[in-house]
Structures are given as structure tokens and as C-alpha cells.
Amino acid sequence: MPEIHQSIAQHYHERTKYDPETLSAKSQRLDWAKQPVPFKEYRIGSSFDLKPYILENTPVPDTVNAQWWQRISRLLFRSYGLTAKMPSMGSAVYLRSAPSAGGLYPAEVYIVSRGTELLPPGLYNYQCRSHSLMHYWERDVWTALQEACLWHPSLESTQIAIVITAVFYRSAWRYEDRAYRRIFLDTGHLLGNIELAAAVNDYRPHLIGGFVDEAVNDLLYIDPQQEGAIAVLPLADLLDIKQNLPPGRTALPSATETDYPHIPDGHLLKYFHHQTQIQSGTTGKLNLPAVKQEKSLEDKYNFPFCLKIPTATTPIEWGEKLVELENTMHKRRSTRAYSGEDISFDELKALLDFTYQPQNYIYQSLDPAPDYFDLNLIETFITVCGVKRLEDGCYYYAPKAQELRQIRFKNFRRELHYLCLGQDLGRDAAAVVFHTADLKSAIAQYGDRVYRYLHMDAGHLGQRLNLAATQLNVGVSGIGGFFDDQVNDVLGIPADEAVLYITTLGRPR
């Protein structure tokens, strides 16, 4: 039986840790005959082709209708569209604009339309291979979506919403129970793309993580044993002043489960997901505008004797009409190998600025306060092994103070190589960014559902790092597989800090 003080989220996290003594014994050869297909197909429905509107310079009629189709086409393409087709073992691997662990792409993107002049009411699935919308349900479901989202205010005047789901087996085929972590990191990457692509195309996504799971699953007609809703994003059209609403709460708590049975390997992922759901029968307007608890992490490691290095810098320029940002979203790729050469401190500062200081980009028409679930729960550590004018060691990053605080004095290349499961990316990177959270404290605030929120926020931050690095020609690659406890040892942080995500930065080989 589990220890009474462990919630199911804590139990899941402990049980899915990679440990050097057990990892090789647990690892299994992949069954390629059971490899999942990363696309959904529909036998019935009508298709709306978005390809004619995919690029800004594509000739389209100069009408309001054509401009609307162009905006929604570019939003979806930059968020989750296909960017390359590569041969693999006699078939093809399709790469998308949002990165995914193992190229498995567990996320599905749906559009719910309230019913507009151009997009009839009902449900649509984004078909990225054909860059089209499949209209598979033609009745009005907007009121049902509002009810499922507990009457979130951003659904009052908006006309369309994106719903992101996860097809669990796509990731679990390779990563087994630990896939749950990667599914939400991947979704965070997608949220980062949606945030930025929406700004380019005059939309404002309002993030909703608090909804009745069963109701949203039923609304989409998906099998909850295979697929589950994980985020809802009403899209406020910034060209329509009636839709420009204040944001409501992005995160609502679930129950905290401490009384659970023994769960066999291979069943933990789905059991955990079910236990983190907000159950049917939850009523009331809980999603009112939030009064956020400003639990600041700014005082952490703020010792008088600690070396503190300012990181404020000039923002990255994304060009007229953010053309360079769109191009960067299209060409982004995960770096496969680093040369071991240094990056500059100015480059590192620019990466941190774009990731953590969105208010500096309002003059470039980007959202100065994009929605996250709760960044007050996320901590950032950076190990430096090759940054010019910055001493090797481990630093805590305080985003509000915009400074690095050195907490360890050492070159960690050998340790990073080991804790990143022997991947050369860890050894040869110039800097490695770690996102962590005090899991017990986070659960006390949001229940076990917070495990979703933490990983989506970490992935969202990671995607901003990805895009900034690509724009600056700095190599970047996220790592979701690592020896968990050894990371805590290397960073010198408490054992109960959950390591969420690792992003490596360096010179591409």
C-alpha cells in the first residue's frame, strides 16, 4: 500500500523516476508492429481546405472573409502544421511546428465553433497532413462547452475555441507510464506556439485548465480510455472589441487522492489521469477572474554573499509584422549535437528575456501577459559550462529581479552527461536550463491536477526558449528523460523538488 502522506501525483512522480540501477532492466525493445499512427481520420464529415490561405503573400481576394480565413489558416499552421516529411524505416515521419518527444505527437487539435458567417457551428478536427478542418459534428455545442468549463468568462463573447486532447498510446507506446510527463510537456510546446501564432494573427487565446473532463470528452465524441481533453482555449478576436475580455482563472484544483490501490505497471498513466479529473456535478461560476496568490520565489537563494548578475537586456527583434517569428516557428528543429563551443552571455540574456519577460515585447504586438497556469510554482536553474564572461557553476534565475544567483561553483559537464542518460547533448551544451517545482506545495494549492499544470507551464517556457534560440542561431534541444534524483544532487536542491524539464543550449555541431 502507498504511504498515507503520498498523493497519487507524488506516487506517480516517484514511481516514474528514472534510476540508473533499474532503467536498463525496465527498458524494452519497441514493438514496431504496434507503432501508433499520429493522425486521426474521419470517415464522414465535410472538409474546409485551409491551404489557399496558408501564407501572407498568397494571392487571396481582398475581402474581410478571405482575411479571416487567412488568419485562422496561419494560426493553425504555425501552431501545429507540418514542416517536413522525412523517410523512416520504409515509411515517413511528419515533423510539425511544435516539438514532440520521439516525434510521436500525442496532441490533437479541435476547433469548436459557436457558429459564424464563415464557420458553421459544431466540431472540427485539424487535419495537419492536408492542412484542413474536418467538420465532423454540425450542431451547436457552445452552451455545452460553457457548462463543461464552468461558465468561464472568456467563452461569453468569443466565437471559436481550440480544444487540445492527448491520445495516450501515441506516447505510451515508447515511454510507457512516464509518457504522461511528456504528453503535457509536448502540450506546453503547443501552447507556446498557439500564444505567439495567435498574436501574429490578431487573436488572444484564453487558457482554461479547469473544466469537467468527462463533459468535454463527451462533447468531442472521443473515447476517454484512449484520448482525453487537457486544455481549452477560447480565441478572442482582437479585431472585434466585443471579444476582448479580461482573463478568468486558468487553473482550478482537483481532489487530492491518497487512498488508492496497487496499480500495475502499464496502467498507472490512465489511472493517474482519471484521478486528476474535475468530476461531473461540479457547479457554479468557479472560473471568475482570479485574485492570484503572489507567492513569490524571488527571495530564494537571495543571500547577501551570493554573486548576483543582472540579465536585463535589449529585446530580440522579430521584424516587421513579426515575419521573422513566423519563419522561426516554421524552421525550428531540435539540435542533435553540440560542438562544445561557448555561447555569449548576451545570447543567454536574450534567451531569458524572451522567455520570462513578455512585457518587453508589447511594442512588437506580442501579448505582454500570456496565460500560464501558475508560474509562481515554477523555478528555474541554469548550469553554465561554456558561457563567455560567466563563471561555470549552477545559478538560480529570479525572473522578476532579472538576475542570476550563483549557488554552486563547478563545471558540471561530466555530471550532466550522466544525468541526461548518457546523452552527449548534456555534456557538450554550453548551458542547461532546469525547470523544477515544489510538488508537495503545488498539490496543496491545486490538488493532484497540478501535475498537468506544472508540466504544461514548463513546456510553454521551453518552447519560448526554443524559438528564441533558433532566432539567435543558438542550438537548443529539450530533454524529458533524465535521472531525476541525480539532478537534485547536482543542482544541490532539496530532494522533494520535482524536476520537470531540461533544455540544453549550445553551439550546433
Residue pairs with C-beta under 8 A, 6 or more apart in sequence:
1 262
2 11
2 258
2 260
4 258
5 258
6 14
6 258
7 256
7 257
7 258
7 443
7 447
7 448
8 257
8 258
8 260
8 271
8 272
8 275
8 276
8 448
9 256
9 272
9 276
9 439
9 443
9 448
9 450
9 451
10 439
10 440
10 443
11 260
12 177
12 180
12 268
12 272
12 451
13 439
13 451
13 498
15 177
15 268
16 177
16 178
16 180
16 181
16 268
17 483
17 484
17 485
18 178
18 421
18 481
18 482
18 483
18 484
19 483
19 484
19 485
20 483
20 486
23 421
23 483
26 176
30 173
30 174
31 173
32 89
34 173
35 173
36 104
36 167
36 169
36 170
36 173
38 94
38 103
38 104
38 105
38 106
38 170
39 127
39 128
39 129
40 108
40 125
40 127
40 167
42 125
42 134
42 136
44 136
45 134
45 135
45 136
46 134
46 135
47 127
47 130
47 132
47 133
47 134
47 135
48 119
48 124
48 132
48 133
48 134
48 135
49 130
49 131
49 132
50 69
50 72
50 73
50 76
50 77
50 131
50 132
50 133
51 73
51 130
51 131
51 132
52 58
52 60
52 69
53 60
53 66
53 69
53 70
53 72
53 73
53 74
54 73
54 74
54 77
54 131
55 74
56 70
56 74
56 321
56 323
58 70
60 66
60 67
60 69
60 70
65 117
65 118
68 118
69 118
71 201
71 202
71 203
72 119
72 160
72 201
73 131
74 197
74 200
74 201
74 326
75 194
75 197
75 198
75 200
75 201
75 203
75 235
76 109
76 126
76 131
77 97
77 131
78 97
78 193
78 196
78 197
78 200
78 326
78 329
78 330
79 97
79 98
79 109
79 190
79 193
79 194
79 197
80 96
80 97
80 98
80 107
80 109
80 126
80 128
80 190
80 193
81 96
81 97
81 128
81 131
82 94
82 95
82 96
82 128
82 129
82 131
83 95
83 96
83 97
83 330
83 331
83 332
84 94
84 95
85 92
85 93
85 94
85 95
86 92
86 93
86 94
86 95
87 93
93 103
94 128
94 129
95 103
95 333
96 105
96 128
97 193
97 329
97 330
97 332
98 107
98 186
98 189
98 190
98 192
98 193
98 463
99 186
99 189
99 332
99 334
99 463
99 466
99 478
100 106
100 107
100 186
100 189
101 171
101 175
101 182
101 185
101 186
101 478
101 480
102 171
102 174
102 175
102 182
104 170
104 171
104 173
104 174
105 170
105 186
106 166
106 167
106 168
106 170
106 171
106 179
106 182
106 183
106 186
107 164
107 165
107 166
107 167
107 183
107 186
107 187
107 190
108 125
108 126
108 164
108 165
108 166
108 167
108 227
109 125
109 126
109 128
109 162
109 163
109 164
109 190
110 123
110 124
110 125
110 126
110 162
110 163
110 164
110 165
110 220
111 119
111 123
111 124
111 125
111 126
111 133
111 160
111 161
111 162
111 163
112 122
112 123
112 124
112 141
112 142
112 145
112 160
112 161
112 162
112 163
112 219
113 119
113 120
113 121
113 122
113 123
113 124
113 142
113 159
113 160
114 121
114 140
114 142
114 158
114 159
114 160
115 121
115 122
115 140
115 142
115 159
116 159
116 160
119 159
119 160
120 135
120 138
121 138
121 139
121 140
121 141
121 142
122 135
122 136
122 137
122 138
122 139
122 140
122 141
123 135
123 136
123 137
123 141
123 219
123 220
123 221
124 133
124 134
124 135
124 136
125 133
125 134
125 136
126 132
126 133
127 133
127 134
136 221
137 221
141 219
142 155
144 215
144 219
145 155
145 161
145 216
145 219
145 232
146 152
146 155
146 156
147 212
147 215
148 211
148 212
148 215
148 216
148 219
149 155
149 208
149 210
149 211
149 212
149 216
149 232
149 287
150 210
150 211
150 212
150 252
150 282
150 283
150 284
150 285
150 286
150 287
151 285
151 287
152 206
152 208
152 210
152 211
152 232
152 234
152 248
152 249
152 287
153 245
153 246
153 248
153 287
153 288
153 289
154 206
154 208
154 234
154 236
154 245
154 247
154 248
155 161
155 234
156 245
157 236
157 242
157 243
157 245
158 206
158 234
158 235
158 236
158 237
158 243
158 245
159 235
159 237
159 243
160 234
160 235
161 232
161 233
161 234
161 235
162 194
162 205
162 232
162 233
162 235
163 216
163 220
163 229
163 231
163 232
163 233
164 187
164 190
164 191
164 229
164 230
164 231
164 232
164 233
165 220
165 222
165 227
165 228
165 229
165 230
166 183
166 184
166 187
166 227
166 228
166 230
167 226
167 227
168 179
168 180
168 183
168 226
168 227
168 228
168 269
168 270
168 273
169 226
171 179
171 180
171 182
171 183
171 186
172 179
172 269
175 182
175 481
176 265
176 266
176 269
177 265
177 266
177 268
177 269
178 481
179 269
180 269
180 272
180 273
180 451
181 455
181 480
181 500
182 480
183 230
184 230
184 451
184 452
184 455
184 456
184 459
185 455
185 456
185 458
185 459
185 462
185 478
185 480
185 500
185 501
186 459
187 230
187 231
187 455
187 456
187 459
188 455
188 456
188 457
188 458
188 459
188 460
188 461
188 462
188 463
189 459
189 460
189 462
189 463
189 466
189 478
190 463
191 207
191 231
191 233
191 456
191 459
191 460
191 463
192 459
192 460
192 461
192 462
192 463
192 464
192 466
192 467
193 329
193 463
194 205
194 233
195 205
195 367
195 370
195 371
195 460
196 325
196 329
196 366
196 467
197 326
197 329
198 204
198 205
198 235
198 367
199 322
199 365
199 366
199 367
200 321
200 322
200 325
200 326
200 365
202 237
202 238
202 239
203 235
203 236
203 237
203 238
204 235
204 236
204 238
204 244
204 367
205 233
205 234
205 235
205 236
205 371
206 233
206 234
206 235
206 236
206 245
206 247
206 248
206 250
206 371
207 231
207 233
207 247
207 250
207 371
207 372
207 373
208 231
208 232
208 233
208 234
208 248
208 250
208 287
209 230
209 231
209 232
209 250
209 251
209 252
209 373
209 449
209 452
209 453
209 456
210 249
210 250
210 251
210 252
210 253
210 278
210 286
210 287
211 229
211 232
211 252
211 278
212 277
212 278
212 279
212 280
212 282
213 224
213 228
213 229
213 277
213 278
214 224
214 277
214 279
214 280
215 280
216 229
216 232
217 224
217 227
217 228
217 229
220 229
222 228
222 229
225 270
228 273
230 452
230 456
231 456
236 243
236 244
236 245
237 243
238 244
246 289
247 289
247 371
248 287
248 288
248 289
248 290
249 286
249 287
249 288
249 289
249 290
250 290
250 371
250 372
250 373
250 374
251 373
251 374
251 446
251 449
251 450
251 453
252 278
252 286
252 287
252 446
252 449
253 445
253 446
253 447
253 449
253 450
254 275
254 276
254 277
254 278
254 446
254 447
254 448
254 449
255 275
255 279
255 447
255 448
256 443
256 447
256 448
257 275
257 448
260 271
260 275
263 271
272 448
272 451
275 448
276 447
276 448
276 449
276 451
276 452
277 449
278 449
292 374
292 376
293 376
293 445
294 376
295 376
295 377
296 376
296 400
297 376
297 379
297 398
298 398
298 400
298 401
300 379
300 396
300 398
301 396
301 398
301 405
301 407
302 398
302 405
303 405
306 405
306 406
306 407
307 391
307 405
307 406
308 403
308 404
308 405
308 406
309 390
309 395
309 403
309 404
309 405
309 406
310 402
310 403
311 348
311 349
311 352
311 353
311 397
311 402
311 403
311 404
312 349
312 353
312 402
313 346
313 349
313 350
313 353
314 350
315 350
315 353
315 354
315 357
315 360
315 361
315 364
316 350
316 353
316 354
316 468
316 471
316 472
317 324
317 364
318 324
318 325
318 328
318 361
318 364
318 366
318 471
319 325
322 364
322 365
322 366
324 471
325 467
325 471
328 467
328 470
328 471
329 467
331 470
332 466
332 467
332 470
333 470
334 466
334 476
334 477
334 478
335 425
335 475
335 476
335 477
335 504
335 506
335 508
336 477
336 509
337 424
337 425
337 428
337 508
337 509
338 424
338 425
338 428
338 429
338 430
338 475
338 504
338 506
338 507
338 508
338 509
339 428
339 506
339 507
339 508
339 509
340 386
340 427
340 428
340 506
340 507
341 386
341 430
341 506
341 507
342 386
342 387
342 388
342 430
342 507
343 386
343 387
343 388
343 430
343 431
343 474
343 505
343 506
343 507
344 387
344 388
344 389
345 387
345 388
345 389
345 390
347 472
347 474
348 382
348 387
348 390
348 431
348 505
350 468
350 472
351 465
351 468
351 469
351 472
351 474
351 505
352 397
352 399
352 402
353 360
354 361
354 464
354 467
354 468
355 461
355 464
355 465
355 468
356 380
356 397
356 399
356 402
356 461
357 399
357 402
358 366
358 367
358 368
358 369
358 370
359 368
359 369
361 368
362 368
372 457
372 460
373 453
373 454
373 456
373 457
374 445
374 446
374 453
374 457
375 399
375 457
377 437
377 438
377 441
377 442
377 445
377 450
377 453
377 454
377 457
378 435
378 436
378 437
378 454
378 457
378 458
378 461
378 500
379 396
379 435
379 436
379 437
379 438
379 497
380 396
380 397
380 399
380 433
380 434
380 435
380 436
380 461
381 394
381 395
381 396
381 397
381 433
381 434
381 436
381 491
381 493
382 394
382 395
382 397
382 404
382 431
382 432
382 433
382 434
383 393
383 394
383 395
383 412
383 416
383 431
383 432
383 434
383 490
383 491
384 390
384 391
384 392
384 393
384 394
384 395
384 430
384 431
385 392
385 411
385 412
385 413
385 416
385 429
385 430
385 431
385 432
386 429
386 430
386 431
386 506
387 430
387 431
390 404
391 406
391 409
392 409
392 410
392 411
392 412
393 406
393 407
393 408
393 409
393 410
393 411
394 406
394 407
394 408
394 410
394 412
394 490
394 491
394 492
395 404
395 405
395 406
395 407
396 404
396 405
396 407
397 403
397 404
397 405
398 404
398 405
407 492
408 491
408 492
412 432
412 490
413 427
413 428
414 427
415 486
415 490
416 426
416 427
416 429
416 432
416 490
417 423
417 424
417 426
417 427
418 426
418 483
418 486
419 426
419 482
419 483
419 486
419 487
419 490
420 426
420 427
420 479
420 481
420 482
420 502
420 504
421 481
421 482
421 483
423 479
425 477
425 479
425 504
425 506
426 432
426 479
426 502
426 504
428 506
428 509
429 504
429 505
429 506
430 505
430 506
430 507
431 504
431 505
431 506
432 502
432 503
432 504
432 505
433 465
433 502
433 503
433 504
433 505
434 487
434 491
434 499
434 501
434 502
435 458
435 461
435 462
435 499
435 500
435 501
435 502
435 503
436 491
436 493
436 497
436 498
436 499
436 500
437 454
437 497
437 498
437 500
438 494
438 496
438 497
438 498
439 451
439 454
439 496
439 497
439 498
440 496
442 450
442 453
442 454
443 450
446 453
454 498
454 500
455 500
455 501
458 500
458 501
459 501
462 478
462 501
462 503
465 476
465 503
465 505
466 476
466 478
466 503
469 475
469 476
469 505
470 476
474 505
474 506
474 507
475 504
475 505
475 506
475 507
475 508
476 503
476 504
476 505
477 503
477 504
478 501
478 502
478 503
478 504
479 501
479 502
479 503
479 504
480 501
480 502
482 499
482 502
484 498
484 499
485 495
487 499
487 502
488 494
488 495
488 497
488 499
